[in-house]
Amino acid sequence: MQREYKESATEKVQVRHVKRALTSFHGTLCAFTFFFLNIALQSFSVFLPTILRDLGYTAIQAQLRSVAPYVVACALAIAMAWSSDYVGMRGPFIFGCSLISSIGYAILVASDSATAKYAAIYIAAMGMFAAGPATVSWALNNSAGPTVRSVTSAYVVSVGNCGALIATWTYLPSMSPDYTLGHALNLISVSCAAILAAVGFYWCMRENKLRANGRRDAIFEGKSEEEIGNLGSMHPDFRLMR
């Protein structure tokens, strides 16, 4: 961390660090991306056995069949983590995975076939479970300073977990057995996450270009060497992960 970010591991928490984390455009964008993903993530985790049961499987069969989508989602999440680290980008991967998940929910909304719906559950799980951790990582990648990064982590996860409050109302017994409204709400949620990921990618790309062209150097005016050293991710030499 000291080599890569030129920061001190013993930095004390100050109000300016908290303010910088909470007012970061990219951090807030990641927080709401995670919020939309969590609406689908939390409802999926809680109601998957119920959905499978209503597709015609017994209680035990439904529980057993709920394992496989998580295994597939785990494999994609690991592959995505490695790939996004390798190319040094998060946004396109989050966008792509959210899009994959939206396809799964679109099938769940439109199809009447139990087989197609079970296949769609895999597609939905693959996308959103891979996109969630990547979104939190993306926010931390673009937060410099250990204190700012810590506050950003708490901020993104706190806002994101509020999606669980909505998730508890997306699959009600009255919607059984098709749960069309619940699937539709999750389709909208993951689609919103995809849009925010695209916006975040474009913003990071544009901001990096402005910094490379010296358009952010005005931030140095009137600042001491110590203040310049504490700019963190706002420093014009800092390059945002796209």
C-alpha angles and dihedrals in degrees: 000000000000092000097044102037102022090230138138120246090209096059113144122230113258134175091249090060092053092045092050092051095047095045097045110123093210094044091052091046090053090047092057092041087056089045092057092044091050093056088064096034096053096042090048092053095047101041106030095100090048092050091049092048091053090050086067104271122128120247093263093042090049092052092049093047090051091067100063098061089056092051092052091044091051092053092051092046091055092045091049093049091053094043096047090049090049095053094034096235135109107171099071091047093050090047092049095047092047088051091051090051091049089055089054093051091045089058091048090053097044105035129081094189116106090208093052091047092051090051089048090055088062092050093048093048094047093056104042098039090053094044096050101066091038090057093055090046091050091056091050093046089060096045116087125196120051093248094048089047092051093050090045090053092052092044096051094044093045094051091041094052090056084077086075089068090062093040093064089065100044099081109042124169090245089065093057135156102014099030088199094160093049092049091046092051090050090048089055091046097053090042089055089050090053091051093049091048090054091049091049092050092050092046093051091047092050093045092051090051092051091050093048089052092051094249092132098047091100087081088077093065114114094000127125123230090259093052091048089050089054096053091100113177090000091067110111090230092058112099117209120227107243 
